[in-house]
């Protein structure tokens, strides 16, 4: 296997400066002007980044084969629409950061059960993904004025992002926690958050930053894909309810789905590997279900289905990073 850099380790070129610049354009001129600026940039990356374009077309081809009723294909046309969808997600990300999104812009499913669990005084782990726009979860804090949200991220610039976001919004109840790998220290930190009744959001659809950490294969769109074991093991250590979280944009409105996943994940030593694999398969099936709702909102721009590798190729990883942090 060629030696390559993992998707999370590429150079995050001028990340904070770039996001600050885009945020200012949005705040001063609004969405329309930002679209005029952003669409050409995303179009350029669609043209020059062959690996991301190839991954996009491969993904859309799998969706087309799996669900022909959706009437899309792995053509260049649909791949371009995929990237434009990502451009719109960036704008929505900035709107969420600036506080421009209100509760009126968001529709919830499964909110009552989530609130019932949070009212018991114990925190909750929410397993998210790179489907849709998790930044919209900032408005979750408005469900309860006492609610605090912690999001595990792999960017090295988590603290800078926190400062940037809080500079433009007085909502300090969302906290980004940078991790390169899940360790005992991570578990202790998050256990403290859960004990305080806070929410912890972990994305569970990308393999670990450390390629030596454990992964499991799961069937996703009728093909093998690698998923990380870490988020599920970590959730089991929290000994708290686990929900799935998906934030999709549907018919011009942000729709947040909270789906109860477990009252508490438990993996006994005797059947640990089998239990983890079954849990990951259940997650993959739910991810697939929501992915088919809005297939153009899947933003993993690298080869997700190659079981022979533990990470994306260097070109794919660089592309994924540049797209994620335009």
Secondary structure by P-SEA (a helix, b strand, c coil): cccccccccccccaaaaaaaaaaaaaacccaaaaaaacaaaaaaaaaccaaaaaaaaaaaaaaaaacccccccccaaaaaaaaaaaaaaaaaaaaaaacccccccccccaaaaaaaaaaacbbbbbbbccccccccccccccccccbbbbbbbcccaaaaaaaaaaaacccccbbbbbbccccaaaaaaaaaaaaabbbbbbbccccccccccbbbbbbcccbbbbbbaaaaaaaaaaccbbbbbbbbbcccbbbbbbbbcccbbbbcccaaaaaaaaaaaaaaaaaaaaaaaccccccccccccccccccccaaaaaaaaaaacc
